[in-house]
Amino acid sequence: MGISIGMVGLGAFGKTFVSYYKAHPLVSRIGLCDREPERIAQFVNDPFYADKFKEGDAYGSLDEILKADFDALVVITQPWLHAEQCVRALEHGKHVYSAVPIVSLPCADEILDWCDKLVNTSRRTGKKYMLGETSIFHPETMYCRRQARAGAFGSYVFAEGQYYHDVDSPGCNLRDVQRHRLASTAGREWVELKKSYDARGIRGGPMHYPTHSTGGPLNVMQTYALKASCIGQAAPPDDAFFSGEFGNETGFFKLANGATMRINEYRRIGFYGEETFNLYGTEGSFRHDHWVDKRTGKHLTLDEMRDPLPREVYDAFLEAVRARQRAAAGPGYQDKDFSPEENDRQVFGGHRGSHAFLVHEFVSAVAADRQPITNAWEAARYMACGAVAHKSALRDGEWLPVPDWGAAPGA
Ligand SMILES: NC(=O)c1ccc[n+]([C@@H]2O[C@H](COP(=O)([O-])OP(=O)(O)OC[C@H]3O[C@@H](n4cnc5c(N)ncnc54)[C@H](O)[C@@H]3O)[C@@H](O)[C@H]2O)c1
């Protein structure tokens, strides 16, 4: 018997994961759930999904799908909803995959409370939680994880992580993303709820979406922040997107392993989008796709950095890509012969080829009854340091302690 997976949230991002979960060889059945019926309808009569998706497995809300007998739910709803929905899924006896971050709310203390609830609920129920943090499955991060395991960094000295995504980025304009996220029933409810934060003068900031920059370094070093100091840079007060929040935040962290970390979360920057990190140790360092030691630097190719994906999983994902191409082209279409590099690009998918690995990590962790790499304990470390950094920015850089929940049992 394979694993049954319910996909909750089929918006701009969630819909791109459906074919991966459907195609994974260990998945036997999928369900589809969204409050907007047309977001499910696009999959219902598509023959590609017919062997694993039946119309009776379409659900109009999280409440409905929670009552169904799925082993796991994949929650890719708006960022202010994740934590409460994932805790409910765990309470209903389901493993859960969440889009990033754990949760993004204007109030840092509420975020920290949700980290606490999530870790405790995963511990108590024994159900697995995985944060779908794309940067953890970038080829660079995979390579650094292997180097870390081999002890090649020596003792850690310094990490620098950055997520640069300008609000008016031509590749992915955040004003358009926001407009789309609010143009749904869940979005309209949030517009009302957000007013209660505004009325109390509670304002979030970029550090409330920190996992793209904090995740890589903390995961590779397997450490956590002890304390944080952060400086915020005001956005223009009349810019409705920021509504009085900081546009950029620069955080400094003292880590439990003795190293220091600098994190830039910038939404107002004349620079193309980037979510990257550099990591320096006493024996070796990783910087801009190079492994560097005291004598020399070596440029690394994607193939050298990336972990392998099991052959049968790669082939199943490749067949899914081909099936989508055939369906889009219509009758008479002949599969094209692509180069191995182009096949890789198509199979591994978006965000530096992380999508295929995220899906495989979650499905294989559930199948093996093991903690995923980005389990609740680990994910709380990426999130908590950002929430505390924002609190520090509101106090002009005061050093504040960062809570930690330890490492996952058995991880
Ligand atoms: N690099 C990355 O990791 C990355 C990139 C893009 C988006 N994301 C994350 O993906 C998530 C989704 O973003 P998006 O742009 O697709 O948003 P979206 O608004 O397009 O989609 C969210 C969907 O969730 C549905 N939904 C909300 N509550 C529901 C409920 N109770 N029951 C059923 N359906 C419900 C909505 O109707 C909507 O269709 C966000 O949290 C975002 O942070 C991550």
The ligand as an SDF file (V2000), in Angstrom:
LIG
                    3D

 44 48  0  0  0  0  0  0  0  0999 V2000
   10.4990   29.5220   -2.5820 N   0  0  0  0  0  0  0  0  0  0  0  0
    9.4490   29.1550   -1.8780 C   0  0  0  0  0  0  0  0  0  0  0  0
    9.6020   28.3380   -0.9890 O   0  0  0  0  0  0  0  0  0  0  0  0
    8.0680   29.7290   -2.1390 C   0  0  0  0  0  0  0  0  0  0  0  0
    7.7810   30.3640   -3.3470 C   0  0  0  0  0  0  0  0  0  0  0  0
    6.4610   30.8240   -3.5550 C   0  0  0  0  0  0  0  0  0  0  0  0
    5.4920   30.6470   -2.5750 C   0  0  0  0  0  0  0  0  0  0  0  0
    5.8220   30.0330   -1.4040 N   0  0  0  0  0  0  0  0  0  0  0  0
    4.8100   29.8410   -0.3410 C   0  0  0  0  0  0  0  0  0  0  0  0
    3.7050   29.1350   -0.8630 O   0  0  0  0  0  0  0  0  0  0  0  0
    2.5200   29.5100   -0.1950 C   0  0  0  0  0  0  0  0  0  0  0  0
    1.3930   29.7230   -1.1840 C   0  0  0  0  0  0  0  0  0  0  0  0
    1.6690   30.8690   -1.9560 O   0  0  0  0  0  0  0  0  0  0  0  0
    0.7940   31.1790   -3.2650 P   0  0  0  0  0  0  0  0  0  0  0  0
    1.4530   32.3180   -3.9320 O   0  0  0  0  0  0  0  0  0  0  0  0
    0.5660   29.9120   -4.0360 O   0  0  0  0  0  0  0  0  0  0  0  0
   -0.6010   31.6540   -2.6120 O   0  0  0  0  0  0  0  0  0  0  0  0
   -2.0370   31.6070   -3.2980 P   0  0  0  0  0  0  0  0  0  0  0  0
   -2.8620   32.6150   -2.6060 O   0  0  0  0  0  0  0  0  0  0  0  0
   -1.8860   31.6640   -4.7780 O   0  0  0  0  0  0  0  0  0  0  0  0
   -2.5750   30.1350   -2.9370 O   0  0  0  0  0  0  0  0  0  0  0  0
   -3.0020   29.7740   -1.6490 C   0  0  0  0  0  0  0  0  0  0  0  0
   -4.2270   28.8820   -1.8030 C   0  0  0  0  0  0  0  0  0  0  0  0
   -4.5810   28.3040   -0.5310 O   0  0  0  0  0  0  0  0  0  0  0  0
   -5.9970   28.1970   -0.5060 C   0  0  0  0  0  0  0  0  0  0  0  0
   -6.4730   28.0720    0.8790 N   0  0  0  0  0  0  0  0  0  0  0  0
   -6.2890   28.9260    1.9110 C   0  0  0  0  0  0  0  0  0  0  0  0
   -6.9080   28.4580    3.0170 N   0  0  0  0  0  0  0  0  0  0  0  0
   -7.4940   27.2960    2.6730 C   0  0  0  0  0  0  0  0  0  0  0  0
   -8.2660   26.3500    3.3940 C   0  0  0  0  0  0  0  0  0  0  0  0
   -8.5890   26.5260    4.6980 N   0  0  0  0  0  0  0  0  0  0  0  0
   -8.7110   25.2350    2.7510 N   0  0  0  0  0  0  0  0  0  0  0  0
   -8.4000   25.0600    1.4490 C   0  0  0  0  0  0  0  0  0  0  0  0
   -7.6580   25.9210    0.7090 N   0  0  0  0  0  0  0  0  0  0  0  0
   -7.2240   27.0300    1.3290 C   0  0  0  0  0  0  0  0  0  0  0  0
   -6.4660   29.4960   -1.1670 C   0  0  0  0  0  0  0  0  0  0  0  0
   -7.8020   29.4120   -1.5980 O   0  0  0  0  0  0  0  0  0  0  0  0
   -5.4510   29.6350   -2.3030 C   0  0  0  0  0  0  0  0  0  0  0  0
   -5.9140   29.0390   -3.5000 O   0  0  0  0  0  0  0  0  0  0  0  0
    2.8690   30.7490    0.6120 C   0  0  0  0  0  0  0  0  0  0  0  0
    2.8960   30.4400    1.9670 O   0  0  0  0  0  0  0  0  0  0  0  0
    4.2520   31.1550    0.1730 C   0  0  0  0  0  0  0  0  0  0  0  0
    5.0260   31.6200    1.2510 O   0  0  0  0  0  0  0  0  0  0  0  0
    7.0830   29.5730   -1.1800 C   0  0  0  0  0  0  0  0  0  0  0  0
  1  2  1  0
  2  3  2  0
  2  4  1  0
  4  5  1  0
  4 44  2  0
  5  6  2  0
  6  7  1  0
  7  8  2  0
  8  9  1  0
  8 44  1  0
  9 10  1  0
  9 42  1  0
 10 11  1  0
 11 12  1  0
 11 40  1  0
 12 13  1  0
 13 14  1  0
 14 15  2  0
 14 16  1  0
 14 17  1  0
 17 18  1  0
 18 19  2  0
 18 20  1  0
 18 21  1  0
 21 22  1  0
 22 23  1  0
 23 24  1  0
 23 38  1  0
 24 25  1  0
 25 26  1  0
 25 36  1  0
 26 27  1  0
 26 35  1  0
 27 28  2  0
 28 29  1  0
 29 30  1  0
 29 35  2  0
 30 31  1  0
 30 32  2  0
 32 33  1  0
 33 34  2  0
 34 35  1  0
 36 37  1  0
 36 38  1  0
 38 39  1  0
 40 41  1  0
 40 42  1  0
 42 43  1  0
M  CHG  2   8   1  16  -1
M  END
$$$$
